[in-house]
Amino acid sequence: MSNSVKVSEFDYESDDEGNLVVTATLRNESDETATVTLIASVTAGKGKNEREVDQSEQFELAKDASADAAFTFDVPYTRFERNGGLDLEVHPA
């Protein structure tokens, strides 16, 4: 039941090298175990310098459980902050 697993919160910051780090918390709101894939898609830059990068991680969540994810992207945080976008999607595994 992937539609019962949702991103309950997320944030982004810079790591020590200046790269973008995205953190998210998944929450299983159903009464059964769910296996899902969280896909984090980042865009940064404009025009011919625009770059899109995806990362994913699979989770198995018991009923009413939550899990944390962290993705480090090879994208400068400042570039993302100026002209970036973030999309977090939960899909059945």
VOGULO-300431 format. One record per residue: x, y, z of N, C-alpha, C, O in turn; residue number from 1. Coordinates in steps of 0.1 Angstrom, whole numbers, plus 2048, in hexadecimal, padded with zeros to 3 digits. Example, Ala and Ser with C-alpha at 12.3 -4.5 7.8 and 13.67 -1.06 7.14 Angstrom:
n_x / n_y / n_z / ca_x / ca_y / ca_z / c_x / c_y / c_z / o_x / o_y / o_z / k
884 / 7C7 / 84E / 87B / 7D3 / 84E / 884 / 7DF / 84E / 88E / 7DF / 855 / 1
880 / 7EA / 847 / 889 / 7F5 / 847 / 881 / 800 / 84F / 886 / 80B / 850 / 2
END
This chain:
n_x / n_y / n_z / ca_x / ca_y / ca_z / c_x / c_y / c_z / o_x / o_y / o_z / k
808 / 7F4 / 800 / 800 / 800 / 800 / 809 / 80C / 800 / 80A / 813 / 80A / 1
80F / 80F / 7F5 / 818 / 81B / 7F4 / 811 / 828 / 7F6 / 817 / 832 / 7FA / 2
804 / 828 / 7F3 / 7FD / 835 / 7F4 / 7FB / 839 / 803 / 7F7 / 844 / 806 / 3
7FE / 82F / 80C / 7FD / 832 / 81A / 80A / 836 / 820 / 80C / 839 / 82C / 4
815 / 835 / 818 / 822 / 839 / 81C / 825 / 847 / 816 / 824 / 849 / 80A / 5
828 / 851 / 81F / 829 / 85E / 81B / 836 / 864 / 820 / 83B / 860 / 82A / 6
83B / 86F / 819 / 846 / 877 / 81F / 840 / 880 / 829 / 838 / 889 / 826 / 7
843 / 87E / 836 / 83D / 886 / 840 / 845 / 893 / 843 / 83F / 89D / 847 / 8
852 / 893 / 83F / 85A / 8A0 / 840 / 866 / 89E / 838 / 86B / 893 / 835 / 9
86C / 8A9 / 834 / 878 / 8A9 / 82C / 880 / 8B6 / 82E / 87A / 8C0 / 833 / 10
88D / 8B6 / 82B / 895 / 8C2 / 82C / 8A1 / 8C0 / 823 / 8A3 / 8B6 / 81D / 11
8A8 / 8CB / 821 / 8B4 / 8CB / 819 / 8BE / 8D4 / 81F / 8BB / 8DE / 825 / 12
8CB / 8D1 / 81D / 8D6 / 8D9 / 823 / 8E3 / 8D6 / 81B / 8E3 / 8CE / 811 / 13
8ED / 8DD / 81F / 8FB / 8DB / 819 / 903 / 8D2 / 821 / 902 / 8D3 / 82E / 14
90B / 8C8 / 81B / 914 / 8C1 / 823 / 921 / 8C8 / 824 / 922 / 8D4 / 81F / 15
92B / 8C3 / 82A / 938 / 8CA / 82D / 93F / 8CD / 820 / 947 / 8D7 / 820 / 16
93C / 8C6 / 815 / 943 / 8C9 / 808 / 93A / 8D2 / 7FF / 93E / 8D6 / 7F4 / 17
92F / 8D7 / 804 / 926 / 8E0 / 7FD / 91C / 8D9 / 7F4 / 916 / 8E0 / 7EC / 18
91B / 8CC / 7F5 / 911 / 8C5 / 7ED / 903 / 8C5 / 7F3 / 902 / 8C7 / 7FF / 19
8F9 / 8C3 / 7EB / 8EC / 8C2 / 7F0 / 8E9 / 8B5 / 7F7 / 8EC / 8AA / 7F2 / 20
8E3 / 8B6 / 803 / 8DE / 8AA / 80A / 8CF / 8AC / 80D / 8CB / 8B6 / 812 / 21
8C7 / 8A2 / 809 / 8B9 / 8A2 / 80B / 8B6 / 897 / 815 / 8BA / 88B / 813 / 22
8AE / 89A / 81F / 8A9 / 891 / 829 / 89A / 890 / 829 / 894 / 89A / 826 / 23
895 / 884 / 82B / 886 / 882 / 82B / 882 / 878 / 835 / 88A / 86F / 838 / 24
876 / 879 / 83A / 871 / 86F / 843 / 864 / 869 / 83D / 85B / 870 / 839 / 25
864 / 85C / 83B / 859 / 854 / 836 / 850 / 84F / 841 / 856 / 84B / 84C / 26
843 / 84F / 840 / 83A / 84A / 84A / 830 / 841 / 844 / 829 / 844 / 83A / 27
82F / 834 / 849 / 825 / 82B / 845 / 818 / 82D / 84D / 818 / 829 / 859 / 28
80E / 832 / 847 / 801 / 835 / 84E / 7F7 / 829 / 84D / 7EC / 82B / 850 / 29
7FB / 81E / 847 / 7F2 / 813 / 845 / 7F3 / 809 / 851 / 7FB / 80A / 85A / 30
7EB / 7FF / 850 / 7EB / 7F4 / 85A / 7F2 / 7E8 / 856 / 7F1 / 7DD / 85C / 31
7FB / 7E9 / 84C / 802 / 7DE / 847 / 810 / 7E3 / 842 / 812 / 7EE / 840 / 32
81A / 7D9 / 842 / 827 / 7DC / 83D / 827 / 7E0 / 82F / 820 / 7DB / 827 / 33
82F / 7EA / 82B / 830 / 7EF / 81D / 83F / 7F0 / 819 / 847 / 7F4 / 821 / 34
841 / 7EC / 80D / 84F / 7ED / 807 / 84E / 7F8 / 7FC / 846 / 7F6 / 7F2 / 35
855 / 802 / 7FD / 855 / 80D / 7F3 / 863 / 812 / 7EF / 86D / 80F / 7F6 / 36
863 / 819 / 7E5 / 86F / 820 / 7E0 / 86D / 82F / 7E1 / 863 / 834 / 7DC / 37
876 / 836 / 7E8 / 876 / 845 / 7E8 / 87F / 84A / 7DD / 88B / 846 / 7DD / 38
87A / 852 / 7D4 / 882 / 858 / 7CA / 884 / 867 / 7CC / 87A / 86E / 7CD / 39
890 / 86B / 7CD / 893 / 87A / 7CF / 898 / 87F / 7C2 / 8A3 / 87A / 7BD / 40
892 / 889 / 7BC / 896 / 88F / 7AF / 89A / 89D / 7B2 / 892 / 8A5 / 7B8 / 41
8A6 / 8A1 / 7AE / 8AA / 8AF / 7B0 / 8AE / 8B5 / 7A2 / 8B4 / 8AF / 79A / 42
8AA / 8C1 / 7A0 / 8AE / 8C9 / 795 / 8B6 / 8D5 / 79A / 8B2 / 8DB / 7A5 / 43
8C0 / 8D9 / 793 / 8C8 / 8E5 / 797 / 8CD / 8EC / 78A / 8D1 / 8E5 / 781 / 44
8CE / 8F9 / 78B / 8D3 / 901 / 780 / 8C8 / 905 / 776 / 8BC / 903 / 778 / 45
8CC / 90C / 76B / 8C2 / 911 / 761 / 8C7 / 90E / 753 / 8D4 / 90D / 751 / 46
8BE / 90D / 74A / 8C2 / 90C / 73C / 8CB / 900 / 739 / 8C8 / 8F5 / 73E / 47
8D5 / 902 / 731 / 8DE / 8F8 / 72E / 8E6 / 8F3 / 73A / 8ED / 8E8 / 739 / 48
8E7 / 8FA / 745 / 8EE / 8F6 / 751 / 8E5 / 8EF / 75B / 8E9 / 8EB / 765 / 49
8D8 / 8ED / 757 / 8CF / 8E6 / 760 / 8D3 / 8D7 / 761 / 8D7 / 8D1 / 757 / 50
8D2 / 8D2 / 76D / 8D6 / 8C4 / 76F / 8CB / 8BD / 777 / 8C6 / 8C3 / 781 / 51
8C8 / 8B1 / 774 / 8BE / 8A9 / 77C / 8C4 / 89C / 780 / 8CB / 895 / 779 / 52
8C3 / 899 / 78D / 8C9 / 88E / 793 / 8BE / 887 / 79C / 8B7 / 88D / 7A3 / 53
8BE / 879 / 79A / 8B4 / 871 / 7A2 / 8BC / 867 / 7AB / 8C6 / 862 / 7A7 / 54
8B7 / 865 / 7B7 / 8BC / 85A / 7C0 / 8AF / 854 / 7C6 / 8A5 / 85A / 7C7 / 55
8B1 / 847 / 7CA / 8A6 / 840 / 7D0 / 8AB / 836 / 7DA / 8B7 / 833 / 7DB / 56
8A2 / 833 / 7E3 / 8A5 / 829 / 7EE / 898 / 821 / 7F1 / 88D / 827 / 7F1 / 57
899 / 814 / 7F3 / 88E / 80C / 7F6 / 88C / 80A / 805 / 896 / 80A / 80D / 58
87F / 80A / 80A / 87C / 809 / 818 / 871 / 7FE / 81A / 868 / 7FD / 812 / 59
872 / 7F7 / 825 / 868 / 7EE / 829 / 863 / 7F4 / 837 / 86B / 7F4 / 840 / 60
857 / 7F8 / 837 / 852 / 7FE / 844 / 846 / 7F6 / 84A / 83D / 7F3 / 843 / 61
848 / 7F3 / 856 / 83D / 7EC / 85D / 831 / 7F6 / 85F / 833 / 802 / 85D / 62
826 / 7F1 / 863 / 81A / 7FA / 865 / 81E / 805 / 86F / 824 / 802 / 879 / 63
819 / 811 / 86C / 81C / 81D / 875 / 82A / 820 / 877 / 82D / 827 / 881 / 64
833 / 81B / 86F / 842 / 81D / 871 / 846 / 829 / 868 / 83F / 82D / 85F / 65
852 / 82E / 86C / 858 / 839 / 864 / 867 / 835 / 861 / 86D / 82D / 868 / 66
86C / 83C / 857 / 87B / 83A / 854 / 880 / 847 / 84E / 879 / 84F / 848 / 67
88D / 849 / 850 / 894 / 855 / 84B / 89D / 851 / 840 / 8A3 / 847 / 83F / 68
89D / 85A / 836 / 8A6 / 859 / 82A / 8AF / 865 / 829 / 8AB / 870 / 82D / 69
8BB / 863 / 824 / 8C4 / 86E / 821 / 8CA / 86C / 814 / 8D0 / 861 / 811 / 70
8CA / 876 / 80B / 8D0 / 875 / 7FE / 8DA / 880 / 7FC / 8D7 / 88C / 7FF / 71
8E6 / 87D / 7F9 / 8F0 / 887 / 7F6 / 8F2 / 888 / 7E7 / 8F5 / 87E / 7E0 / 72
8F0 / 894 / 7E1 / 8F1 / 896 / 7D3 / 8FE / 89D / 7CF / 903 / 8A6 / 7D6 / 73
903 / 899 / 7C4 / 90F / 8A0 / 7BE / 90B / 8AD / 7B7 / 90D / 8AF / 7AB / 74
904 / 8B5 / 7BF / 8FE / 8C2 / 7BA / 902 / 8CC / 7C4 / 8FF / 8CA / 7D0 / 75
908 / 8D7 / 7C0 / 90B / 8E2 / 7CA / 8FE / 8E7 / 7D1 / 8F5 / 8EB / 7CA / 76
8FF / 8E8 / 7DE / 8F3 / 8ED / 7E5 / 8EF / 8FB / 7E0 / 8E3 / 8FE / 7DF / 77
8F9 / 904 / 7DE / 8F6 / 912 / 7DA / 8EF / 912 / 7CD / 8E6 / 91A / 7CA / 78
8F3 / 909 / 7C4 / 8EC / 909 / 7B6 / 8DE / 904 / 7B8 / 8D5 / 909 / 7B1 / 79
8DC / 8FA / 7C0 / 8CE / 8F5 / 7C3 / 8C6 / 900 / 7C9 / 8BA / 902 / 7C6 / 80
8CB / 907 / 7D3 / 8C4 / 911 / 7DA / 8C0 / 91D / 7D1 / 8B5 / 922 / 7D3 / 81
8C8 / 920 / 7C7 / 8C5 / 92B / 7BE / 8BA / 927 / 7B4 / 8B0 / 92E / 7B2 / 82
8BC / 91C / 7AD / 8B4 / 918 / 7A2 / 8B1 / 909 / 7A3 / 8B5 / 901 / 799 / 83
8AC / 904 / 7AD / 8AA / 8F5 / 7AF / 89C / 8F1 / 7B2 / 893 / 8F9 / 7B5 / 84
89A / 8E4 / 7B0 / 88D / 8DF / 7B3 / 88F / 8D1 / 7B9 / 899 / 8CA / 7B7 / 85
885 / 8CD / 7C1 / 886 / 8C0 / 7C8 / 878 / 8B9 / 7C7 / 86E / 8BF / 7C9 / 86
879 / 8AC / 7C4 / 86C / 8A4 / 7C3 / 86F / 897 / 7CB / 879 / 890 / 7C8 / 87
866 / 894 / 7D4 / 867 / 887 / 7DB / 85B / 87F / 7D8 / 850 / 883 / 7DA / 88
85D / 873 / 7D3 / 852 / 86A / 7CF / 853 / 85D / 7D6 / 85E / 857 / 7D7 / 89
848 / 857 / 7DA / 848 / 84A / 7E0 / 841 / 841 / 7D6 / 836 / 844 / 7D1 / 90
848 / 835 / 7D3 / 842 / 82C / 7C9 / 842 / 81E / 7CF / 84B / 81B / 7D8 / 91
839 / 815 / 7CB / 83A / 807 / 7D0 / 847 / 801 / 7CB / 84B / 804 / 7C0 / 92
84C / 7F9 / 7D4 / 859 / 7F2 / 7D0 / 857 / 7E6 / 7C8 / 860 / 7DF / 7C4 / 93
END
